[in-house]
Amino acid sequence: MGEIITDKAVMRATGKTWNQWFEELEDSPSKDMGESAVQAWLTEHHTNIGGWWCQVITRRWESKRVASAAEHS
């Protein structure tokens, strides 16, 4: 099982907290286009954080959205 990436760690590596990333992705034009489009949008607009972080942020955001949808159904 993978390690949990803390808010402090994501802030140190990317300059933003998890919640800041989630808010940005919710406002992004790619949010309803699927995981690949979201990751591509992040990669294009945040070249300073690298592909690995774009993937991790996208997956964590997608997991949060799924969990939130399950809570509201």
mmCIF file of the N, C-alpha and C atoms, coordinates in Angstrom:
data_MODEL
# 
_entry.id   MODEL 
# 
loop_
_atom_site.group_PDB 
_atom_site.id 
_atom_site.type_symbol 
_atom_site.label_atom_id 
_atom_site.label_alt_id 
_atom_site.label_comp_id 
_atom_site.label_asym_id 
_atom_site.label_entity_id 
_atom_site.label_seq_id 
_atom_site.pdbx_PDB_ins_code 
_atom_site.Cartn_x 
_atom_site.Cartn_y 
_atom_site.Cartn_z 
_atom_site.occupancy 
_atom_site.B_iso_or_equiv 
_atom_site.pdbx_formal_charge 
_atom_site.auth_seq_id 
_atom_site.auth_comp_id 
_atom_site.auth_asym_id 
_atom_site.auth_atom_id 
_atom_site.pdbx_PDB_model_num 
ATOM 1   N N  . MET A 1 1  ? 0.847   -1.174 0.000   1.00 0.00 ? 1  MET A N  1 
ATOM 2   C CA . MET A 1 1  ? 0.000   0.000  0.000   1.00 0.00 ? 1  MET A CA 1 
ATOM 3   C C  . MET A 1 1  ? 0.893   1.238  0.000   1.00 0.00 ? 1  MET A C  1 
ATOM 4   N N  . GLY A 1 2  ? 0.454   2.296  -0.706  1.00 0.00 ? 2  GLY A N  1 
ATOM 5   C CA . GLY A 1 2  ? 1.261   3.498  -0.821  1.00 0.00 ? 2  GLY A CA 1 
ATOM 6   C C  . GLY A 1 2  ? 1.234   4.353  0.427   1.00 0.00 ? 2  GLY A C  1 
ATOM 7   N N  . GLU A 1 3  ? 2.219   5.213  0.503   1.00 0.00 ? 3  GLU A N  1 
ATOM 8   C CA . GLU A 1 3  ? 2.293   6.144  1.631   1.00 0.00 ? 3  GLU A CA 1 
ATOM 9   C C  . GLU A 1 3  ? 1.258   7.251  1.467   1.00 0.00 ? 3  GLU A C  1 
ATOM 10  N N  . ILE A 1 4  ? 0.808   7.776  2.580   1.00 0.00 ? 4  ILE A N  1 
ATOM 11  C CA . ILE A 1 4  ? -0.088  8.924  2.550   1.00 0.00 ? 4  ILE A CA 1 
ATOM 12  C C  . ILE A 1 4  ? 0.767   10.179 2.420   1.00 0.00 ? 4  ILE A C  1 
ATOM 13  N N  . ILE A 1 5  ? 0.431   11.002 1.456   1.00 0.00 ? 5  ILE A N  1 
ATOM 14  C CA . ILE A 1 5  ? 1.165   12.246 1.247   1.00 0.00 ? 5  ILE A CA 1 
ATOM 15  C C  . ILE A 1 5  ? 0.449   13.339 2.033   1.00 0.00 ? 5  ILE A C  1 
ATOM 16  N N  . THR A 1 6  ? 1.144   13.886 2.995   1.00 0.00 ? 6  THR A N  1 
ATOM 17  C CA . THR A 1 6  ? 0.550   14.885 3.888   1.00 0.00 ? 6  THR A CA 1 
ATOM 18  C C  . THR A 1 6  ? 0.374   16.228 3.185   1.00 0.00 ? 6  THR A C  1 
ATOM 19  N N  . ASP A 1 7  ? -0.446  17.062 3.780   1.00 0.00 ? 7  ASP A N  1 
ATOM 20  C CA . ASP A 1 7  ? -0.654  18.413 3.279   1.00 0.00 ? 7  ASP A CA 1 
ATOM 21  C C  . ASP A 1 7  ? 0.667   19.183 3.274   1.00 0.00 ? 7  ASP A C  1 
ATOM 22  N N  . LYS A 1 8  ? 1.454   18.975 4.317   1.00 0.00 ? 8  LYS A N  1 
ATOM 23  C CA . LYS A 1 8  ? 2.753   19.648 4.425   1.00 0.00 ? 8  LYS A CA 1 
ATOM 24  C C  . LYS A 1 8  ? 3.682   19.226 3.282   1.00 0.00 ? 8  LYS A C  1 
ATOM 25  N N  . ALA A 1 9  ? 3.674   17.939 2.965   1.00 0.00 ? 9  ALA A N  1 
ATOM 26  C CA . ALA A 1 9  ? 4.536   17.433 1.896   1.00 0.00 ? 9  ALA A CA 1 
ATOM 27  C C  . ALA A 1 9  ? 4.115   17.965 0.527   1.00 0.00 ? 9  ALA A C  1 
ATOM 28  N N  . VAL A 1 10 ? 2.806   17.983 0.271   1.00 0.00 ? 10 VAL A N  1 
ATOM 29  C CA . VAL A 1 10 ? 2.345   18.489 -1.024  1.00 0.00 ? 10 VAL A CA 1 
ATOM 30  C C  . VAL A 1 10 ? 2.611   19.991 -1.129  1.00 0.00 ? 10 VAL A C  1 
ATOM 31  N N  . MET A 1 11 ? 2.482   20.711 -0.038  1.00 0.00 ? 11 MET A N  1 
ATOM 32  C CA . MET A 1 11 ? 2.775   22.149 -0.030  1.00 0.00 ? 11 MET A CA 1 
ATOM 33  C C  . MET A 1 11 ? 4.259   22.396 -0.321  1.00 0.00 ? 11 MET A C  1 
ATOM 34  N N  . ARG A 1 12 ? 5.106   21.627 0.317   1.00 0.00 ? 12 ARG A N  1 
ATOM 35  C CA . ARG A 1 12 ? 6.548   21.794 0.119   1.00 0.00 ? 12 ARG A CA 1 
ATOM 36  C C  . ARG A 1 12 ? 6.939   21.506 -1.336  1.00 0.00 ? 12 ARG A C  1 
ATOM 37  N N  . ALA A 1 13 ? 6.338   20.483 -1.922  1.00 0.00 ? 13 ALA A N  1 
ATOM 38  C CA . ALA A 1 13 ? 6.711   20.067 -3.271  1.00 0.00 ? 13 ALA A CA 1 
ATOM 39  C C  . ALA A 1 13 ? 6.059   20.893 -4.376  1.00 0.00 ? 13 ALA A C  1 
ATOM 40  N N  . THR A 1 14 ? 4.843   21.404 -4.112  1.00 0.00 ? 14 THR A N  1 
ATOM 41  C CA . THR A 1 14 ? 4.089   22.049 -5.191  1.00 0.00 ? 14 THR A CA 1 
ATOM 42  C C  . THR A 1 14 ? 3.737   23.507 -4.936  1.00 0.00 ? 14 THR A C  1 
ATOM 43  N N  . GLY A 1 15 ? 3.855   23.934 -3.685  1.00 0.00 ? 15 GLY A N  1 
ATOM 44  C CA . GLY A 1 15 ? 3.494   25.306 -3.349  1.00 0.00 ? 15 GLY A CA 1 
ATOM 45  C C  . GLY A 1 15 ? 2.029   25.496 -3.010  1.00 0.00 ? 15 GLY A C  1 
ATOM 46  N N  . LYS A 1 16 ? 1.263   24.395 -2.994  1.00 0.00 ? 16 LYS A N  1 
ATOM 47  C CA . LYS A 1 16 ? -0.163  24.464 -2.663  1.00 0.00 ? 16 LYS A CA 1 
ATOM 48  C C  . LYS A 1 16 ? -0.537  23.295 -1.761  1.00 0.00 ? 16 LYS A C  1 
ATOM 49  N N  . THR A 1 17 ? -1.581  23.508 -0.971  1.00 0.00 ? 17 THR A N  1 
ATOM 50  C CA . THR A 1 17 ? -2.118  22.426 -0.136  1.00 0.00 ? 17 THR A CA 1 
ATOM 51  C C  . THR A 1 17 ? -3.059  21.571 -0.978  1.00 0.00 ? 17 THR A C  1 
ATOM 52  N N  . TRP A 1 18 ? -3.442  20.424 -0.408  1.00 0.00 ? 18 TRP A N  1 
ATOM 53  C CA . TRP A 1 18 ? -4.420  19.582 -1.106  1.00 0.00 ? 18 TRP A CA 1 
ATOM 54  C C  . TRP A 1 18 ? -5.681  20.372 -1.405  1.00 0.00 ? 18 TRP A C  1 
ATOM 55  N N  . ASN A 1 19 ? -6.231  21.080 -0.426  1.00 0.00 ? 19 ASN A N  1 
ATOM 56  C CA . ASN A 1 19 ? -7.476  21.820 -0.644  1.00 0.00 ? 19 ASN A CA 1 
ATOM 57  C C  . ASN A 1 19 ? -7.329  22.903 -1.708  1.00 0.00 ? 19 ASN A C  1 
ATOM 58  N N  . GLN A 1 20 ? -6.175  23.540 -1.770  1.00 0.00 ? 20 GLN A N  1 
ATOM 59  C CA . GLN A 1 20 ? -5.955  24.539 -2.817  1.00 0.00 ? 20 GLN A CA 1 
ATOM 60  C C  . GLN A 1 20 ? -5.966  23.885 -4.198  1.00 0.00 ? 20 GLN A C  1 
ATOM 61  N N  . TRP A 1 21 ? -5.329  22.718 -4.305  1.00 0.00 ? 21 TRP A N  1 
ATOM 62  C CA . TRP A 1 21 ? -5.364  21.988 -5.572  1.00 0.00 ? 21 TRP A CA 1 
ATOM 63  C C  . TRP A 1 21 ? -6.782  21.568 -5.919  1.00 0.00 ? 21 TRP A C  1 
ATOM 64  N N  . PHE A 1 22 ? -7.523  21.047 -4.939  1.00 0.00 ? 22 PHE A N  1 
ATOM 65  C CA . PHE A 1 22 ? -8.894  20.599 -5.197  1.00 0.00 ? 22 PHE A CA 1 
ATOM 66  C C  . PHE A 1 22 ? -9.771  21.760 -5.657  1.00 0.00 ? 22 PHE A C  1 
ATOM 67  N N  . GLU A 1 23 ? -9.635  22.911 -5.026  1.00 0.00 ? 23 GLU A N  1 
ATOM 68  C CA . GLU A 1 23 ? -10.406 24.093 -5.430  1.00 0.00 ? 23 GLU A CA 1 
ATOM 69  C C  . GLU A 1 23 ? -10.060 24.507 -6.856  1.00 0.00 ? 23 GLU A C  1 
ATOM 70  N N  . GLU A 1 24 ? -8.775  24.489 -7.178  1.00 0.00 ? 24 GLU A N  1 
ATOM 71  C CA . GLU A 1 24 ? -8.365  24.865 -8.532  1.00 0.00 ? 24 GLU A CA 1 
ATOM 72  C C  . GLU A 1 24 ? -8.923  23.890 -9.565  1.00 0.00 ? 24 GLU A C  1 
ATOM 73  N N  . LEU A 1 25 ? -8.880  22.614 -9.258  1.00 0.00 ? 25 LEU A N  1 
ATOM 74  C CA . LEU A 1 25 ? -9.391  21.627 -10.207 1.00 0.00 ? 25 LEU A CA 1 
ATOM 75  C C  . LEU A 1 25 ? -10.906 21.721 -10.360 1.00 0.00 ? 25 LEU A C  1 
ATOM 76  N N  . GLU A 1 26 ? -11.603 22.036 -9.297  1.00 0.00 ? 26 GLU A N  1 
ATOM 77  C CA . GLU A 1 26 ? -13.056 22.215 -9.396  1.00 0.00 ? 26 GLU A CA 1 
ATOM 78  C C  . GLU A 1 26 ? -13.408 23.399 -10.297 1.00 0.00 ? 26 GLU A C  1 
ATOM 79  N N  . ASP A 1 27 ? -12.522 24.378 -10.367 1.00 0.00 ? 27 ASP A N  1 
ATOM 80  C CA . ASP A 1 27 ? -12.743 25.550 -11.214 1.00 0.00 ? 27 ASP A CA 1 
ATOM 81  C C  . ASP A 1 27 ? -12.155 25.390 -12.614 1.00 0.00 ? 27 ASP A C  1 
ATOM 82  N N  . SER A 1 28 ? -11.454 24.291 -12.864 1.00 0.00 ? 28 SER A N  1 
ATOM 83  C CA . SER A 1 28 ? -10.787 24.108 -14.155 1.00 0.00 ? 28 SER A CA 1 
ATOM 84  C C  . SER A 1 28 ? -11.790 23.719 -15.240 1.00 0.00 ? 28 SER A C  1 
ATOM 85  N N  . PRO A 1 29 ? -11.492 24.083 -16.481 1.00 0.00 ? 29 PRO A N  1 
ATOM 86  C CA . PRO A 1 29 ? -12.389 23.723 -17.577 1.00 0.00 ? 29 PRO A CA 1 
ATOM 87  C C  . PRO A 1 29 ? -12.394 22.224 -17.872 1.00 0.00 ? 29 PRO A C  1 
ATOM 88  N N  . SER A 1 30 ? -11.435 21.496 -17.352 1.00 0.00 ? 30 SER A N  1 
ATOM 89  C CA . SER A 1 30 ? -11.323 20.065 -17.646 1.00 0.00 ? 30 SER A CA 1 
ATOM 90  C C  . SER A 1 30 ? -12.020 19.178 -16.621 1.00 0.00 ? 30 SER A C  1 
ATOM 91  N N  . LYS A 1 31 ? -12.605 19.755 -15.588 1.00 0.00 ? 31 LYS A N  1 
ATOM 92  C CA . LYS A 1 31 ? -13.086 18.968 -14.451 1.00 0.00 ? 31 LYS A CA 1 
ATOM 93  C C  . LYS A 1 31 ? -14.096 17.886 -14.805 1.00 0.00 ? 31 LYS A C  1 
ATOM 94  N N  . ASP A 1 32 ? -14.877 18.069 -15.850 1.00 0.00 ? 32 ASP A N  1 
ATOM 95  C CA . ASP A 1 32 ? -15.880 17.076 -16.226 1.00 0.00 ? 32 ASP A CA 1 
ATOM 96  C C  . ASP A 1 32 ? -15.465 16.237 -17.431 1.00 0.00 ? 32 ASP A C  1 
ATOM 97  N N  . MET A 1 33 ? -14.194 16.295 -17.788 1.00 0.00 ? 33 MET A N  1 
ATOM 98  C CA . MET A 1 33 ? -13.709 15.599 -18.979 1.00 0.00 ? 33 MET A CA 1 
ATOM 99  C C  . MET A 1 33 ? -12.964 14.306 -18.675 1.00 0.00 ? 33 MET A C  1 
ATOM 100 N N  . GLY A 1 34 ? -12.905 13.916 -17.435 1.00 0.00 ? 34 GLY A N  1 
ATOM 101 C CA . GLY A 1 34 ? -12.223 12.675 -17.084 1.00 0.00 ? 34 GLY A CA 1 
ATOM 102 C C  . GLY A 1 34 ? -10.815 12.900 -16.571 1.00 0.00 ? 34 GLY A C  1 
ATOM 103 N N  . GLU A 1 35 ? -10.302 11.848 -15.956 1.00 0.00 ? 35 GLU A N  1 
ATOM 104 C CA . GLU A 1 35 ? -9.004  11.931 -15.286 1.00 0.00 ? 35 GLU A CA 1 
ATOM 105 C C  . GLU A 1 35 ? -7.868  12.312 -16.230 1.00 0.00 ? 35 GLU A C  1 
ATOM 106 N N  . SER A 1 36 ? -7.850  11.753 -17.433 1.00 0.00 ? 36 SER A N  1 
ATOM 107 C CA . SER A 1 36 ? -6.768  12.056 -18.382 1.00 0.00 ? 36 SER A CA 1 
ATOM 108 C C  . SER A 1 36 ? -6.748  13.528 -18.768 1.00 0.00 ? 36 SER A C  1 
ATOM 109 N N  . ALA A 1 37 ? -7.925  14.096 -18.997 1.00 0.00 ? 37 ALA A N  1 
ATOM 110 C CA . ALA A 1 37 ? -8.000  15.512 -19.369 1.00 0.00 ? 37 ALA A CA 1 
ATOM 111 C C  . ALA A 1 37 ? -7.575  16.412 -18.217 1.00 0.00 ? 37 ALA A C  1 
ATOM 112 N N  . VAL A 1 38 ? -7.958  16.044 -17.011 1.00 0.00 ? 38 VAL A N  1 
ATOM 113 C CA . VAL A 1 38 ? -7.571  16.833 -15.836 1.00 0.00 ? 38 VAL A CA 1 
ATOM 114 C C  . VAL A 1 38 ? -6.058  16.799 -15.672 1.00 0.00 ? 38 VAL A C  1 
ATOM 115 N N  . GLN A 1 39 ? -5.480  15.613 -15.792 1.00 0.00 ? 39 GLN A N  1 
ATOM 116 C CA . GLN A 1 39 ? -4.031  15.488 -15.658 1.00 0.00 ? 39 GLN A CA 1 
ATOM 117 C C  . GLN A 1 39 ? -3.319  16.273 -16.761 1.00 0.00 ? 39 GLN A C  1 
ATOM 118 N N  . ALA A 1 40 ? -3.829  16.221 -17.978 1.00 0.00 ? 40 ALA A N  1 
ATOM 119 C CA . ALA A 1 40 ? -3.227  16.981 -19.079 1.00 0.00 ? 40 ALA A CA 1 
ATOM 120 C C  . ALA A 1 40 ? -3.314  18.482 -18.811 1.00 0.00 ? 40 ALA A C  1 
ATOM 121 N N  . TRP A 1 41 ? -4.454  18.926 -18.285 1.00 0.00 ? 41 TRP A N  1 
ATOM 122 C CA . TRP A 1 41 ? -4.620  20.347 -17.957 1.00 0.00 ? 41 TRP A CA 1 
ATOM 123 C C  . TRP A 1 41 ? -3.605  20.775 -16.899 1.00 0.00 ? 41 TRP A C  1 
ATOM 124 N N  . LEU A 1 42 ? -3.462  19.960 -15.861 1.00 0.00 ? 42 LEU A N  1 
ATOM 125 C CA . LEU A 1 42 ? -2.481  20.272 -14.813 1.00 0.00 ? 42 LEU A CA 1 
ATOM 126 C C  . LEU A 1 42 ? -1.073  20.328 -15.386 1.00 0.00 ? 42 LEU A C  1 
ATOM 127 N N  . THR A 1 43 ? -0.728  19.343 -16.200 1.00 0.00 ? 43 THR A N  1 
ATOM 128 C CA . THR A 1 43 ? 0.609   19.276 -16.788 1.00 0.00 ? 43 THR A CA 1 
ATOM 129 C C  . THR A 1 43 ? 0.889   20.514 -17.637 1.00 0.00 ? 43 THR A C  1 
ATOM 130 N N  . GLU A 1 44 ? -0.109  20.957 -18.378 1.00 0.00 ? 44 GLU A N  1 
ATOM 131 C CA . GLU A 1 44 ? 0.046   22.130 -19.243 1.00 0.00 ? 44 GLU A CA 1 
ATOM 132 C C  . GLU A 1 44 ? 0.139   23.432 -18.449 1.00 0.00 ? 44 GLU A C  1 
ATOM 133 N N  . HIS A 1 45 ? -0.639  23.543 -17.392 1.00 0.00 ? 45 HIS A N  1 
ATOM 134 C CA . HIS A 1 45 ? -0.714  24.805 -16.646 1.00 0.00 ? 45 HIS A CA 1 
ATOM 135 C C  . HIS A 1 45 ? 0.212   24.889 -15.431 1.00 0.00 ? 45 HIS A C  1 
ATOM 136 N N  . HIS A 1 46 ? 0.799   23.786 -15.063 1.00 0.00 ? 46 HIS A N  1 
ATOM 137 C CA . HIS A 1 46 ? 1.691   23.769 -13.892 1.00 0.00 ? 46 HIS A CA 1 
ATOM 138 C C  . HIS A 1 46 ? 2.960   22.980 -14.216 1.00 0.00 ? 46 HIS A C  1 
ATOM 139 N N  . THR A 1 47 ? 3.718   23.485 -15.170 1.00 0.00 ? 47 THR A N  1 
ATOM 140 C CA . THR A 1 47 ? 4.921   22.791 -15.628 1.00 0.00 ? 47 THR A CA 1 
ATOM 141 C C  . THR A 1 47 ? 5.988   22.692 -14.542 1.00 0.00 ? 47 THR A C  1 
ATOM 142 N N  . ASN A 1 48 ? 5.891   23.514 -13.528 1.00 0.00 ? 48 ASN A N  1 
ATOM 143 C CA . ASN A 1 48 ? 6.901   23.530 -12.469 1.00 0.00 ? 48 ASN A CA 1 
ATOM 144 C C  . ASN A 1 48 ? 6.798   22.353 -11.505 1.00 0.00 ? 48 ASN A C  1 
ATOM 145 N N  . ILE A 1 49 ? 5.684   21.615 -11.501 1.00 0.00 ? 49 ILE A N  1 
ATOM 146 C CA . ILE A 1 49 ? 5.545   20.547 -10.504 1.00 0.00 ? 49 ILE A CA 1 
ATOM 147 C C  . ILE A 1 49 ? 5.852   19.157 -11.045 1.00 0.00 ? 49 ILE A C  1 
ATOM 148 N N  . GLY A 1 50 ? 5.929   18.988 -12.333 1.00 0.00 ? 50 GLY A N  1 
ATOM 149 C CA . GLY A 1 50 ? 6.286   17.700 -12.904 1.00 0.00 ? 50 GLY A CA 1 
ATOM 150 C C  . GLY A 1 50 ? 5.106   16.749 -13.055 1.00 0.00 ? 50 GLY A C  1 
ATOM 151 N N  . GLY A 1 51 ? 5.287   15.807 -13.951 1.00 0.00 ? 51 GLY A N  1 
ATOM 152 C CA . GLY A 1 51 ? 4.233   14.859 -14.290 1.00 0.00 ? 51 GLY A CA 1 
ATOM 153 C C  . GLY A 1 51 ? 3.784   13.971 -13.151 1.00 0.00 ? 51 GLY A C  1 
ATOM 154 N N  . TRP A 1 52 ? 4.729   13.541 -12.306 1.00 0.00 ? 52 TRP A N  1 
ATOM 155 C CA . TRP A 1 52 ? 4.358   12.656 -11.200 1.00 0.00 ? 52 TRP A CA 1 
ATOM 156 C C  . TRP A 1 52 ? 3.385   13.361 -10.266 1.00 0.00 ? 52 TRP A C  1 
ATOM 157 N N  . TRP A 1 53 ? 3.682   14.603 -9.904  1.00 0.00 ? 53 TRP A N  1 
ATOM 158 C CA . TRP A 1 53 ? 2.785   15.345 -9.019  1.00 0.00 ? 53 TRP A CA 1 
ATOM 159 C C  . TRP A 1 53 ? 1.441   15.605 -9.686  1.00 0.00 ? 53 TRP A C  1 
ATOM 160 N N  . CYS A 1 54 ? 1.441   15.889 -10.981 1.00 0.00 ? 54 CYS A N  1 
ATOM 161 C CA . CYS A 1 54 ? 0.169   16.087 -11.689 1.00 0.00 ? 54 CYS A CA 1 
ATOM 162 C C  . CYS A 1 54 ? -0.693  14.835 -11.595 1.00 0.00 ? 54 CYS A C  1 
ATOM 163 N N  . GLN A 1 55 ? -0.071  13.683 -11.744 1.00 0.00 ? 55 GLN A N  1 
ATOM 164 C CA . GLN A 1 55 ? -0.803  12.421 -11.640 1.00 0.00 ? 55 GLN A CA 1 
ATOM 165 C C  . GLN A 1 55 ? -1.328  12.196 -10.225 1.00 0.00 ? 55 GLN A C  1 
ATOM 166 N N  . VAL A 1 56 ? -0.496  12.414 -9.239  1.00 0.00 ? 56 VAL A N  1 
ATOM 167 C CA . VAL A 1 56 ? -0.897  12.210 -7.842  1.00 0.00 ? 56 VAL A CA 1 
ATOM 168 C C  . VAL A 1 56 ? -2.029  13.160 -7.458  1.00 0.00 ? 56 VAL A C  1 
ATOM 169 N N  . ILE A 1 57 ? -1.914  14.411 -7.824  1.00 0.00 ? 57 ILE A N  1 
ATOM 170 C CA . ILE A 1 57 ? -2.948  15.402 -7.504  1.00 0.00 ? 57 ILE A CA 1 
ATOM 171 C C  . ILE A 1 57 ? -4.261  15.027 -8.179  1.00 0.00 ? 57 ILE A C  1 
ATOM 172 N N  . THR A 1 58 ? -4.187  14.645 -9.446  1.00 0.00 ? 58 THR A N  1 
ATOM 173 C CA . THR A 1 58 ? -5.392  14.261 -10.183 1.00 0.00 ? 58 THR A CA 1 
ATOM 174 C C  . THR A 1 58 ? -6.074  13.063 -9.539  1.00 0.00 ? 58 THR A C  1 
ATOM 175 N N  . ARG A 1 59 ? -5.310  12.047 -9.203  1.00 0.00 ? 59 ARG A N  1 
ATOM 176 C CA . ARG A 1 59 ? -5.901  10.840 -8.605  1.00 0.00 ? 59 ARG A CA 1 
ATOM 177 C C  . ARG A 1 59 ? -6.497  11.123 -7.232  1.00 0.00 ? 59 ARG A C  1 
ATOM 178 N N  . ARG A 1 60 ? -5.815  11.923 -6.452  1.00 0.00 ? 60 ARG A N  1 
ATOM 179 C CA . ARG A 1 60 ? -6.335  12.255 -5.121  1.00 0.00 ? 60 ARG A CA 1 
ATOM 180 C C  . ARG A 1 60 ? -7.621  13.065 -5.236  1.00 0.00 ? 60 ARG A C  1 
ATOM 181 N N  . TRP A 1 61 ? -7.657  14.008 -6.170  1.00 0.00 ? 61 TRP A N  1 
ATOM 182 C CA . TRP A 1 61 ? -8.854  14.819 -6.400  1.00 0.00 ? 61 TRP A CA 1 
ATOM 183 C C  . TRP A 1 61 ? -10.012 13.945 -6.885  1.00 0.00 ? 61 TRP A C  1 
ATOM 184 N N  . GLU A 1 62 ? -9.723  13.048 -7.811  1.00 0.00 ? 62 GLU A N  1 
ATOM 185 C CA . GLU A 1 62 ? -10.764 12.159 -8.333  1.00 0.00 ? 62 GLU A CA 1 
ATOM 186 C C  . GLU A 1 62 ? -11.310 11.266 -7.221  1.00 0.00 ? 62 GLU A C  1 
ATOM 187 N N  . SER A 1 63 ? -10.451 10.745 -6.374  1.00 0.00 ? 63 SER A N  1 
ATOM 188 C CA . SER A 1 63 ? -10.891 9.917  -5.241  1.00 0.00 ? 63 SER A CA 1 
ATOM 189 C C  . SER A 1 63 ? -11.784 10.715 -4.303  1.00 0.00 ? 63 SER A C  1 
ATOM 190 N N  . LYS A 1 64 ? -11.413 11.953 -4.063  1.00 0.00 ? 64 LYS A N  1 
ATOM 191 C CA . LYS A 1 64 ? -12.217 12.826 -3.197  1.00 0.00 ? 64 LYS A CA 1 
ATOM 192 C C  . LYS A 1 64 ? -13.591 13.074 -3.807  1.00 0.00 ? 64 LYS A C  1 
ATOM 193 N N  . ARG A 1 65 ? -13.643 13.295 -5.107  1.00 0.00 ? 65 ARG A N  1 
ATOM 194 C CA . ARG A 1 65 ? -14.931 13.520 -5.785  1.00 0.00 ? 65 ARG A CA 1 
ATOM 195 C C  . ARG A 1 65 ? -15.826 12.284 -5.711  1.00 0.00 ? 65 ARG A C  1 
ATOM 196 N N  . VAL A 1 66 ? -15.247 11.119 -5.917  1.00 0.00 ? 66 VAL A N  1 
ATOM 197 C CA . VAL A 1 66 ? -16.018 9.871  -5.858  1.00 0.00 ? 66 VAL A CA 1 
ATOM 198 C C  . VAL A 1 66 ? -16.563 9.663  -4.452  1.00 0.00 ? 66 VAL A C  1 
ATOM 199 N N  . ALA A 1 67 ? -15.718 9.882  -3.448  1.00 0.00 ? 67 ALA A N  1 
ATOM 200 C CA . ALA A 1 67 ? -16.151 9.712  -2.056  1.00 0.00 ? 67 ALA A CA 1 
ATOM 201 C C  . ALA A 1 67 ? -17.258 10.704 -1.712  1.00 0.00 ? 67 ALA A C  1 
ATOM 202 N N  . SER A 1 68 ? -17.123 11.926 -2.183  1.00 0.00 ? 68 SER A N  1 
ATOM 203 C CA . SER A 1 68 ? -18.134 12.947 -1.914  1.00 0.00 ? 68 SER A CA 1 
ATOM 204 C C  . SER A 1 68 ? -19.461 12.597 -2.588  1.00 0.00 ? 68 SER A C  1 
ATOM 205 N N  . ALA A 1 69 ? -19.394 12.094 -3.806  1.00 0.00 ? 69 ALA A N  1 
ATOM 206 C CA . ALA A 1 69 ? -20.614 11.697 -4.523  1.00 0.00 ? 69 ALA A CA 1 
ATOM 207 C C  . ALA A 1 69 ? -21.304 10.537 -3.817  1.00 0.00 ? 69 ALA A C  1 
ATOM 208 N N  . ALA A 1 70 ? -20.515 9.600  -3.305  1.00 0.00 ? 70 ALA A N  1 
ATOM 209 C CA . ALA A 1 70 ? -21.079 8.447  -2.592  1.00 0.00 ? 70 ALA A CA 1 
ATOM 210 C C  . ALA A 1 70 ? -21.778 8.889  -1.309  1.00 0.00 ? 70 ALA A C  1 
ATOM 211 N N  . GLU A 1 71 ? -21.219 9.883  -0.638  1.00 0.00 ? 71 GLU A N  1 
ATOM 212 C CA . GLU A 1 71 ? -21.824 10.400 0.593   1.00 0.00 ? 71 GLU A CA 1 
ATOM 213 C C  . GLU A 1 71 ? -23.168 11.064 0.322   1.00 0.00 ? 71 GLU A C  1 
ATOM 214 N N  . HIS A 1 72 ? -23.306 11.645 -0.858  1.00 0.00 ? 72 HIS A N  1 
ATOM 215 C CA . HIS A 1 72 ? -24.521 12.390 -1.181  1.00 0.00 ? 72 HIS A CA 1 
ATOM 216 C C  . HIS A 1 72 ? -25.553 11.572 -1.951  1.00 0.00 ? 72 HIS A C  1 
ATOM 217 N N  . SER A 1 73 ? -25.300 10.287 -2.116  1.00 0.00 ? 73 SER A N  1 
ATOM 218 C CA . SER A 1 73 ? -26.287 9.470  -2.840  1.00 0.00 ? 73 SER A CA 1 
ATOM 219 C C  . SER A 1 73 ? -27.043 8.555  -1.913  1.00 0.00 ? 73 SER A C  1 
# 
